[in-house]
Amino acid sequence: MTTTRASAVPEAALPRTALHPSLSAPLLDTMTFLNEVTHRYPQAISFAPGRPYEGDFDVARVPGFIETYLDHLRGRGLSEERVRTALYQYGETAGQIRDIVARMLEVDEDLTVDPAAVVVTVGCQEAVLLTLRALFTGPDDVLLVDSPAYVGITGAASLLDIPVVPVPGTPNGPSLEGLERTVREIEASGRRARCLYVVPDCSNPTGVSMRREDRTALLDAAGRLGLLLLEDNPYGVFSSVRRPTLKSLDTERRVVYLGSFAKTAFPGARVGFVVADQPVAGADGRPPGLLAEELAKVKSMVTVNTSSLSQAAVAGLLLQNGGGLRSANETSARHYQATMRCLRDTLAAELPPGSPETDGVRWNDPDGGFFLTLDVPFEADEAALDVSAEKYGVIWTPMRHFHLDDAGDRQIRLSCSYLTTDRAAEGAARLARFVKDRAGA
């Protein structure tokens, strides 16, 4: 017997207007672009993805990391039953390795953190979402971003209906004059500037790092303006210059610190964290708590808890390296610095100043991290990218993806983190040929 679907039953087709408006914003296509552009042109050398180098990945080490963590629990007196539960069962919403994360911050950043102020998250992106959800109370609360900005922060704000206003960036971080002007303009419109998002070390997308004096000045400005600072630090361990985090300089608890193990351990684990030690008044006569506790409430309705297996793997890696990430990433840091140096040297050799075809071509000089910014004398859009990939075999990211206004249309973001030095040199040579031909067209 054959059955057929009744033709009278309509399909549940959804009009675009039935979905949240943010899903139609070009901004949300950017992350998909960054994840997929390399696969569109598999023959090309790609400077697009901000991925860690895979040459040092060793699958055989992961079980050892987990066993190290389980031994750590046994050493704390946990029975085998409780050790098994810690690995297999749902865990604490705020995370079961908060003490190990706090120890890492002390070892790596000279930052003393109460483990109760830490929430372990599903990647740093969840840390961003939890923090924004907790801190922004309505449409009159505005998020400021150091521009150009990582699309993960602006995209998350869009999903949460949080208005975002860019603060102009400089070669040393956000312009303090621009910050003060922007805050006053927001206040004059009857709204409140709530937070400024900033990546002080080897920023994505520019590669810019803030000097110590600029960090101190930013903290002073935040105090005057009544701002919280969202400090994101995924690349600090890869800088050739060690600088204090904003959080370590913070004496007023104005900094919410966001961290990730994606670049420094393994992105597949999807483990990040947030340090939120800001006091929050208690409700119904209860004693005050910490902002971290409020973030955990949000998390309990989003991901419930971060994978116990992933937390165990990350914790084991830290325990095997004296509690810190810097020692675990010494080889990786040398690799990233070598590929960045190779990229810059090849650009300098292939695009020497003084010729008509290199007029308007320049790049910055990051002291570490994954990213470099290249200025070009033509519009660096998707059409130019297609030509670059198909005819020259090299991929890059248009910087306009990271701007909320019309800026960045003649800039390119280059990421060399995913490549060997040989591939970075060849890719830079191909890019130089494209730039010279395009500039002379």
N, C-alpha and C positions, 0 to 999 in steps of 0.2 A: 504494500500500500504506500502510495506516495502522497506526501502532504506538501502543500504550497503555502507560502506566506500570503496572508490576506492583503490584497492590494489596497484595501481601504485604510490600513493602518499607516499613518504618516510617519516619516522618519523624524527623529528629534533634532532637526537642524537648528543650530543656534546662530542668530544674527550677531555680527561683531559687536553691535551696541548692547548685547546682553551680557557681555563680559566686562571685567574691570578695565577702565580706560588705559591703565598703565600697560596692558598687554598689547596695545596698538602703538605704543611709543617706540620710535627707532632705537632708543636707549637700550631696551631689553634685547634687541637683536645683536647688540655689540658683543655680549658674552658668547652667544652662539657663534658669531663670526670668529672670535678669537679661538674658540675650541675647534672649529671645523675648517678654517681656511687652509691649514696645512694639508688636510686630506683632499681638498679640491685640486691641489697641484702636487701630487706625490713626487714628481721628478724634480721639483724646485728645492733649493736650500731656503729654509724658513727662519726668518728673524722675528716671526710673529708670536709664538707662544711663550708665555712667561713660566715655562715648566723647568723643574730642576733637571740636571744632567742625569741620564740613566746609566752611565758607564759604571757608577759605583754601587748600583743596586745589587744586592745579593740576597736572593730568596732564602737561601739556607740559613741566614742569620736570624730570620724572624722568629722561628720556634725558640731559639736561644734567648731572645729578648723576653719572650713571654715567660720562659722558665725562670729567668733571672728575677722577674717581678714576683712570680709565685714563691720563689725562695725568700724574697724580701718579706712577703706576708708571713711565711712560716717563721722567719726570724723574729717577727713581731709577736709570735706566740699564737697565731691563728691555727686552729685544728685543720686537718685535711678536709673535713666537711665544709668549713667556712671558706677555705681556699677554693674549693670546687665551686661553691656558691658565688664567690667573688668573680669567677671567670665565666660562669654559665648563666647566672640569673640576671634579671633586671638589677641595675645598680642604683646608687644614690643619684638623684636628679642633678645635683650640683657637681657630681663627679667623684670617683673613688681614688684619684691620684692627685688631689689638690695639694697635699703636703709635698709631693714630689715636684709638682710645678712650682710651688713657692720656693722650694730649695733651689731649683734651676735658676729662678730669677735672682736669688741671692748670689749664686756662684757666677752667673754670667753678667749680671747687670748691677751688682752691689745694691740690690733692691730688697728691702725687708718687707715681706708681705705676710699677713695673717692668712693661713689656708682657708679660713672662713670667708675671705674676700674674693676667692677664686671660684669661677664656674667653668667647668670643662665642657666644651661645646663640640658640635658636629662641624668641624672646620671653623675657620675664623668667620666665614660668612654667617653662620648662625649667631656667633657672638655679636656681629654687627646688627642683625635683625632683632635680637633680644634687647640690646641696648637702646636701639631706636624706639622700639615698641614701648619700653618702660619710661623713657625720658620725655617723649613728645606727647603732649596732652590734647592737642587739637590743631586746627588749621592756622592758628596764630603763632604757633611755635615753628621757628625756621632753623633749618640745618645749614650751616656754612661749610664750604669745602674749599681747601687750597686748590686752586685751578691751574692746570688741568688736573682732574681727579680720577682715581680708580673707579671703573664703572660699577664695581660691586657695591660701593657705598651709595652712589646716586641711583642705581637701579633698585636697591633695597628701599631707599626713601620713597621712590616712586610707587612701589607696591604698597607702601604703608600710607600713602597720601600725605607725605611730609614734604612741604615746600623746601626747595634747595636753592641757595643763592651762592654763586661763586665769589671767592676772594682772589684778587689777582696774585699770581705767584711771581717770585723773583728767583734768581740763581741761588738764593740762600733761604728759601722757604716762603711762606705767605708774607705779603707786604703788610706791615703793621699799620702803616698809614691807610692802606686800602681796607684793612680789617676794621679799623675804627670808623672810617667813613661808612662802610657797609652796615655796621651795627647801628650807627646813628640814623641812617636812612630807614632801616627796618623799624626802629623804635618810633620814628616820625610817622610811619604808616599805621601805628597802633598794634604792631606785632612784637614778638620777642625773639631775639637771636639766642637760641638755646645752647648750641654746641658748635665747635669747629672741628672738623675731621682733618687730620694731618698725618703724613708719613714722614717723620723727620730724617730717617736714614735711607738713602738710596731709593728714593720715592718711585713708585709706579704711577705715572708712566715716564717721568722725566729723568730719573736717576739722580735728582738733586738731593743733597744732604744739608741739614742746617748746622751752622756753627754753634758752638756752645753759647756764645753771647746772644745769638739770635733766639736760642731756646729759652734763656733766662728772660729776655725781653718779651717773648711771646707769653710766658707764664705771668709776667707782670701785667701785660695788656689784658689777659684773660681775667685777672683779678679786678682790674679797674672796670672792665666791661661786664662783669658778672657772667662770664662764659664758662662752660665746661669744655674740656679738650678731649677729643677721642683720638688717642695716639695708637696708630697701627704700626707694628714693628716686625714685619716678616723678613726683612733683609739685613738687619743690623749686624748679625754675626758674619756677614760676608764683606763688610767694609774693611778697607785697609787702615782706616783711622777709627779708633775706638772713642766714642763720645758718650756722655751720660744720656740716658733716656729722659724724656720730659718727666716721666713718673718718678724717677729717682731724684729729680730736682724739685719736685712738687711738695710744698710745705702746707698747702691749703686743701689738699684732696680735690683738686680741680680736674685731675687727669683720670680718665677711664682708659685702662691699658688693654689693648687688643693684641693677641698673639696667635701664632699658628705653627704647627709642626709640618705643614705641607712642603715648605721649601727646605726645611732643615732635617727632616726625618724621612717620611714618605707620604706623598699626597694621597695615596690610596687608603691610608688609615683614616683620613677625614677627622682629625682631632685638632681643635683649637682651644682657646681659653680667653677669658676676660677677667681682669682684676678690677673690681668695683667696690672700693672700700669707703665710699661716701656714706655717712650716716643718714638714716631715714627715720623720721619720727614714727613712733609706734601708734597703732590704731587701737581704739577702745581701751585706752589706759595701759596698753602693753608697753614694755620698755623699747627704746629705739633699737633698730636693727641696721643692717647694711644693705646697700643697693644690690649687692650680689644675691641676697635672699629674694629680692623682688625679681631679679632676672631668672632665678631658679623657678619661681612661680610661672613665669611665661614659658620657660623651657618645658615644664611639666605638661603643658598643653600643646607643645609643638613636636618635640622628638622624645619626650619622656626621660630618656637618659642617653648619654653617649655610649657607643658600643664598648662593652667591657673588654672584649678581645683587643680592640684598637687601643684602648687606654693601657692595657697590659703591655702591648708591644712598644708603645712610646715610652712608658715608664721604664721598661727593661733597658731600652737604649740609653736613657738618661743614667740609670744606675750603673751601667757598664762603663760610663764615661765620667765618673766622678760627680754625677748629678747635673752636669751642664751640657749645653748644646755646642758651645764654642769648640771644645776639644773634640767632639764628635764630628765637627764639620771643618776641621783644619784642611783636609784634602780637598773637599768641595770648594772651600774658600779660595784655595790656590788655583783650582781649575777655573773658577769664574773670573778671577783677576787676570789669569793668563789669556782667556778668550776675549775679555774686554780689551786688554792691551793689544792683542792681535787685531781685533776689529778696528781700533783707533789707528794703529800703525798702518794697516792696509789702506784705510780711507785717506790718511795723510799722504801715502805714496801715490795713490791713484787719482786723488782729487787735490792736487797742489794748488795753493792760492795764486792768484795773479793772472789766470787765463780767463778768457771770456766765458768759456763753458762751465767754469766753477764759480763765477760771480754769484754771490748770494748763497753759496753752499758753506755751511759751517756746522759744527757739532760741539756738544758739551763734553766735559771730561769727568765723569763720575769716578769716585774713589772706591767703587765696589758695587755690589748688587747685580741686577740682571739687565738693566735698561740704559739706553743712550738715546738722546734726541738729536735728529738730523734736520737742519733747515735746508730747504730746496727752493729754487726759483720758479717753481711751477706748482699747479694745483695737485696735491697728493691725495687723490680720491680713489674710489673703487675702480674707476675706469683705468687710471694710471697703474693701479695695482695689478689689474688683469694683464696689461701689457708687460709689466715687469715680470710677472710669473710665467706667462706663456712664451714670451720671446727672449727673456734674459735668464729665466730659471732662478729667480730670487723673490722671496715674499717678505713683506714688511707690514706694519700696521699704520693706517692713517691716523695721525694724532687728533684729527677732528672728532674721533670717537670719544675722546676723553674731555671734551669741552662742552659746556652747557650753552654757550653762545656760538657765534660764527667764527671763532678763532681757531687756529691750528690747521688751517686748510693748506698751508705750505710747510708742514712739518711731518716727520716720520718718526715713529717709535721703532727702535731696533732692540731686540732681545737676543743675546748671544748665549744664554744660559744652557740651552738645550743642545748646543753644538760642540764638536771637538774644535781645537784650534785650527786644524787644517780646513775643516768645513767653514769655520768663521772667516778665514782668510779668503777662501774661494768665493764664498757668498758676498763678502765685501767687495771683491774685484768685480763680480757680476753687477752688484748694485751700482758701483761707480760707473760702469759702462752705460747702464740704464740712465743714471742721473745726467751724465754728459750728453747722451743722445737726446734725452727729453728736454734738457735745458736749451739745446741748440736747435730744436725743432721749430 
